[in-house]
Amino acid sequence: MQSFFSPKDVSDLTGITYRQMQYWDKTNFIKPSYRRKGKYRLYTFADLIQLKSAKGLIDAGRSTQSLRKTINGLRGLLPQLNHPLNEYTILFQGDRTFIAEGQVLMDDISAKMYEDNEPYSCSGTKKPNTNCLEVKIMQLYRDVLNRCPDSEEDKSDETASSVSY
């Protein structure tokens, strides 16, 4: 799989327009992890997860303020996960974000691992879920593999520099 994704790849994979990515970068909402010389944006798989989640939440009618809070919570959870990320599912319920792998592993409020590992999904929970969105990372991973084959250019790009949040 590629290490970096161009804005065109990101647009194809997430349904987000190039202009929307530019705006989110400019407003520090979701920034690309790397840049090439000339300010060319390069996104990582973790960036794709954030972008795909944001797109799903927008389509579900989330407000901008709620969206920023939710994606910031997700951004805080992603570095704590063991790799590969494609084994996880992200669940958004109300203003809460959960990371699951068949059962809840962690949430954005406690930001620590669950001990009881309760089964959880939007379709089958103990409590009814009227406002739940499920982002299956495995599906995004499959889309990446199908649409963006490896290229030599992405494997070793010495001009890329890391962007910190």
Backbone torsions as a table, in degrees:
resi	resn	phi	psi	omega
1	MET	NA	150.1	179.2
2	GLN	-63.5	151.9	173.9
3	SER	-85.6	-35.2	-177.5
4	PHE	-128.1	152.1	179.9
5	PHE	-125.9	135.2	178.1
6	SER	-75.0	162.8	176.3
7	PRO	-57.3	-34.6	177.7
8	LYS	-64.4	-44.8	176.7
9	ASP	-59.6	-45.2	-178.8
10	VAL	-61.5	-43.7	178.8
11	SER	-61.5	-43.9	178.7
12	ASP	-63.4	-38.1	-175.9
13	LEU	-80.7	-31.7	-173.1
14	THR	-110.1	-20.5	-176.3
15	GLY	83.9	8.5	178.7
16	ILE	-90.7	136.2	-178.6
17	THR	-73.9	158.8	178.0
18	TYR	-60.3	-41.1	-179.6
19	ARG	-62.5	-39.4	178.6
20	GLN	-65.0	-41.0	176.9
21	MET	-61.8	-41.9	177.9
22	GLN	-60.0	-45.9	-178.4
23	TYR	-63.6	-45.0	-179.8
24	TRP	-64.8	-34.3	176.1
25	ASP	-67.0	-47.7	-177.5
26	LYS	-62.5	-35.3	-178.2
27	THR	-92.8	8.3	178.5
28	ASN	60.8	29.1	177.2
29	PHE	-81.1	-63.4	173.5
30	ILE	-131.9	110.3	-178.4
31	LYS	-101.6	147.9	174.4
32	PRO	-67.4	149.9	-178.3
33	SER	-74.4	-24.7	-176.8
34	TYR	-137.4	158.6	174.6
35	ARG	-138.2	143.5	171.0
36	ARG	-92.4	170.2	174.5
37	LYS	-56.7	144.8	-178.0
38	GLY	85.0	14.1	176.3
39	LYS	64.4	23.1	177.5
40	TYR	-70.9	122.6	-175.3
41	ARG	-76.9	139.5	173.5
42	LEU	-130.6	128.2	-176.5
43	TYR	-107.7	147.0	176.3
44	THR	-98.5	174.7	177.9
45	PHE	-62.9	-38.0	177.0
46	ALA	-62.3	-37.2	175.6
47	ASP	-64.4	-41.3	178.0
48	LEU	-59.4	-40.3	179.1
49	ILE	-61.3	-44.9	178.8
50	GLN	-63.3	-44.5	-178.7
51	LEU	-65.7	-44.3	179.1
52	LYS	-63.2	-40.3	177.9
53	SER	-64.7	-44.7	179.3
54	ALA	-60.7	-43.2	179.6
55	LYS	-61.9	-44.1	178.1
56	GLY	-62.5	-40.0	179.4
57	LEU	-68.8	-38.2	176.4
58	ILE	-63.2	-46.2	179.7
59	ASP	-62.6	-27.5	178.7
60	ALA	-83.5	-1.8	175.1
61	GLY	91.7	18.5	178.4
62	ARG	-67.1	145.1	176.1
63	SER	-73.8	159.2	-179.3
64	THR	-61.8	-43.2	-179.9
65	GLN	-62.8	-44.8	178.3
66	SER	-64.8	-39.0	179.9
67	LEU	-62.1	-46.1	179.1
68	ARG	-60.4	-44.5	179.8
69	LYS	-62.7	-43.9	-178.1
70	THR	-66.0	-44.9	-179.3
71	ILE	-68.6	-35.2	174.9
72	ASN	-62.8	-39.4	176.0
73	GLY	-63.6	-42.8	177.7
74	LEU	-63.4	-43.1	179.8
75	ARG	-58.7	-35.3	178.2
76	GLY	-72.8	-27.5	-179.1
77	LEU	-82.2	-36.6	-173.3
78	LEU	-55.3	-43.9	-179.3
79	PRO	-65.4	-18.9	-178.0
80	GLN	-84.1	-9.6	-175.9
81	LEU	-84.6	145.1	172.2
82	ASN	-74.0	149.3	178.1
83	HIS	-90.2	153.3	6.4
84	PRO	-82.0	141.6	-178.7
85	LEU	-66.0	-23.7	-174.2
86	ASN	-66.7	-7.0	179.1
87	GLU	-86.7	-5.1	-174.8
88	TYR	-102.4	160.4	172.1
89	THR	-124.1	139.7	177.4
90	ILE	-104.5	130.4	179.7
91	LEU	-117.8	127.6	176.0
92	PHE	-112.2	118.3	177.5
93	GLN	-129.9	115.6	-174.6
94	GLY	60.4	-126.9	178.3
95	ASP	-97.3	11.1	-177.9
96	ARG	-105.0	148.6	177.5
97	THR	-121.2	129.3	179.4
98	PHE	-121.0	144.2	172.1
99	ILE	-109.0	128.4	-176.9
100	ALA	-131.2	151.7	172.1
101	GLU	-138.3	68.7	-171.9
102	GLY	86.6	-37.5	174.4
103	GLN	-138.3	162.4	-178.2
104	VAL	-65.0	129.7	176.8
105	LEU	-102.6	-41.6	-179.6
106	MET	-161.1	163.9	175.3
107	ASP	-133.4	168.3	-174.2
108	ASP	-76.3	-16.1	-179.2
109	ILE	-83.9	-50.5	179.7
110	SER	-83.9	-27.3	179.7
111	ALA	51.8	33.2	175.5
112	LYS	-138.3	163.2	-176.2
113	MET	-68.5	142.0	174.4
114	TYR	-79.2	141.3	178.8
115	GLU	-88.7	-37.8	-174.7
116	ASP	-81.1	-17.8	177.7
117	ASN	48.6	59.7	179.6
118	GLU	-70.0	136.4	175.7
119	PRO	-61.0	141.5	-175.8
120	TYR	-155.9	134.9	170.8
121	SER	-161.8	166.6	179.5
122	CYS	-69.6	-29.6	-175.0
123	SER	-88.3	-24.5	-177.4
124	GLY	-140.9	89.0	178.9
125	THR	-125.4	168.9	177.2
126	LYS	-69.8	-32.3	179.5
127	LYS	-107.0	146.3	178.8
128	PRO	-66.7	140.1	-179.8
129	ASN	-111.4	103.9	179.2
130	THR	-92.8	-21.6	-176.7
131	ASN	-131.6	69.2	-174.7
132	CYS	-127.2	136.4	176.1
133	LEU	-126.5	133.2	-178.3
134	GLU	-115.6	124.7	176.9
135	VAL	-112.2	111.0	-179.5
136	LYS	-88.2	111.5	-176.3
137	ILE	-67.3	-31.4	179.1
138	MET	-59.8	-39.2	178.7
139	GLN	-65.3	-41.5	176.4
140	LEU	-62.0	-41.9	178.7
141	TYR	-61.1	-44.0	177.4
142	ARG	-63.0	-41.3	177.6
143	ASP	-60.3	-41.9	178.7
144	VAL	-60.9	-46.8	-178.9
145	LEU	-63.9	-36.2	-179.2
146	ASN	-76.0	-36.0	-172.5
147	ARG	-99.7	-23.3	-172.9
148	CYS	-127.9	78.4	177.7
149	PRO	-65.2	157.0	178.9
150	ASP	-55.2	145.8	173.0
151	SER	-134.7	147.2	-177.9
152	GLU	-60.6	-34.0	-178.7
153	GLU	-60.0	-38.7	-177.0
154	ASP	-79.5	-20.4	-177.2
155	LYS	-72.8	-34.6	179.5
156	SER	-140.3	91.5	179.1
157	ASP	-112.4	96.8	-175.3
158	GLU	-73.4	-14.4	-178.4
159	THR	-89.3	-2.5	-179.9
160	ALA	-78.1	140.9	176.7
161	SER	-128.4	145.7	-177.1
162	SER	-73.1	143.3	175.6
163	VAL	-113.3	125.4	179.6
164	SER	-91.9	152.2	179.4
165	TYR	-86.6	NA	NA
